[in-house]
């Protein structure tokens, strides 16, 4: 594989990790917004406790992706920054509001009413951000962003506001909500809370299926390249079969209340979906005008970036493993035993 | 205002806002670890409480720093797509390494903040140290990017962008050692002065508070040491600028004509139309001595350079005066404080000194912002000095007033909330308030009692 191919694969890998970790945090915000029933407060406390120590770390996968993009594929980064200026700016507002409100809620001790207000900002932004993220992905993959030389000629709105882009946005939102619900079945300390999130996981899982169907139907006219890419190679077919298998497995495991394994299956499912997106638009970074090769930095930069990635991984991966080990759920713990210092 | 000005204003606003949180993210972990070390050594509960308070402050500031930093990483492209499109590959390496350092900082901060009861005391302290080290590393790497923009190297510029790219050369562009040292010190200095100011404020109202005297004893050594080192490092940095970026030096000093034995102009307002500086206090030969170590050295004036490469002279000069002025005041106060500490064997706590430290509290941040303005305004009209003008890099997206006002309002609001929350944290430590200090339980802690 060429260097830019390896770098492109790593880029896709960071998006997989962002979906698995950062995406689930957005999903947590969605369930904070939708918390209901007799255990409403405990659902929210569980989400806050699960996210508290890790959300900033999970969020950094996005920054890694952005940095890889502008260091490794600067021309694509520049084109996307122009074409998607509006949704990316809105996404940033959402990201700022989400993170700040989540933290302020934890440290603003003026009372329940104030904490509820911060909660609303946090959860509202958690719905808007994945929607926008999905719409950006939809625009990139649709082929509606057109670039001539260094100039974006397709305008600032149409590509990300197409029906197909909207469908991808909704799909991303349901997918992240589903993922969070599955994770929370495992993290929940009591059987009642586990049941709450099991129901939510099954319900949102059905919505994921519906949204995926919507994306697929709209792809035929809205993103012809994806439509053809779906069946283009044996590799793509295997990828999609694997996704379907993981989805069914996750459903069965949820149904039979095997949460630890359901979590793994759901993560595999989401990871394969993101890889499926990457495979569908390969070798393009911005369909149909910028390929990986055309956007790639000079070979010396690419090699140094890969070296930096290896060094980075050697530092970050064991540290993350430690972080998740320290904060793995403990069955004896109630949702209320906060460990915040 | 033109779209270019709105873009510059938005970038400036985002950086000015982020810089405060970034500096706190670099320095507060050090102060927090120092408190923890003192708590371990003395077994004193006050130091432990101080470490916990600082940890809460760090948590709030780091979260806002993390999200405002995300905004910046996107804004590089959103506002300056051609800068990133052409020079992203030249300067991507330090950005990537900064990402690694930031990652490490966030991971260990998570363990430090939330894991106090889950990990051993040794592991907890180790996490704190890792936060401090990786915070410093991340500031180091990101400053390298700014060094490159000031004095780029490691590529050959062509009309179609850079060729013959050598990322490692670009990463350590000339002058990197001075600017990174200057920036790192300023982070510690600004945070330690702010912390000292807060505790001096409380001690003025509650002179007997042991907790706040101990807190001051953690902040003052860091504040005094950095404030005395900073003028030395700043001098190295200025000498480098004098050699390598003479037009920036000329703007900083309001030097319009090339002359031998140039005077040092303190204060004053440069007028580019008349080429004069009004209201400045001139010290004969001062600039030649400071910049080149020779009273008769020639200092290049602005008129030696084409007019369309001049930075905004008045702004650069005033910002530089503010930085040097506040820096000198802080160094002076630190000197007096250290002398008192040496003569009396304990950190000063008298009313006059406390008033002085209260007034000096914000000066570190003022100097930090002013110094950053000097380097950014001083580089104009270039985004990559000598290779790409800021006006060439700006995005073609219209109506940039909209995002500018959006982020302005958002950041003003966030700034106000953060200030309020930090003051709340301080209020909890006031003497005589007893258990009330706990206030409302933190989110998620009170639900236990619902069922």
Interface residues (C-beta under 8 A of the other chain):
Chain A: X39 X41 X42 X44 X45 X48 X49 X52 X53 X54 X56 X57 X59 X60 X62 X63 X64 X66 X67 X68 X70 X71 X72 X74 X75 X77 X78 X79 X80 X81 X82 X85 X86 X88 X89 X92 X93 X95 X96 X97 X98 X99 X100 X102 X103 X104 X105 X106 X107 X108 X109 X110 X111 X112 X115 X119 X150 X151 X152 X156 X297 X298 X300 X301 X304 X305 X308 X309 X311 X312 X315 X316 X319 X320 X322 X323 X326 X327 X334 X335 X336 X337 X338 X339 X340 X341
Chain B: X52 X55 X56 X59 X60 X62 X63 X64 X66 X67 X68 X69 X70 X71 X73 X74 X75 X76 X77 X78 X81 X82 X84 X85 X86 X87 X88 X89 X90 X91 X92 X93 X95 X96 X97 X98 X99 X100 X102 X103 X104 X106 X107 X108 X109 X110 X111 X112 X113 X114 X115 X116 X117 X118 X119 X130 X165 X166 X167 X168 X395 X396 X397 X403 X406 X407 X410 X414 X417 X421 X424 X425 X439 X440 X441 X442 X443 X444 X445 X447 X448 X450 X451
